[in-house]
Amino acid sequence: MTSDFKKVSDCPQIGQCVRKLGCRFNMDEKNTDFTIGEDLYGISVDELETRLIVLKSEISRLEVELAKKKQELSAANQIFGKK
């Protein structure tokens, strides 16, 4: 995939497709290679914005998966009973 955008925050689909096939922005290593809790002093504004977008997108992806798993667990508990 190639990027039609200069930076990740320019992608209109960013909240829905970070790291998913079909996204028009190529999330290369420099955009996603960071450590939670690291010193942010030397990080540029653009990089901070990019990291925030990536993290918010990941939070959204996790929330969707969590809701799906809770629904599946509830359905299983109804069928088999809660253990």
Buried (B, 14 or more C-beta within 10 A) or exposed (E): EEBEEEBBBEBEEBEEBBBEEEBBBBBEEEBBEBEEEEEEEEEEEEBEEBBEBBBEBEEEBEEEEEEEEEEEEEEEEEEEEEE
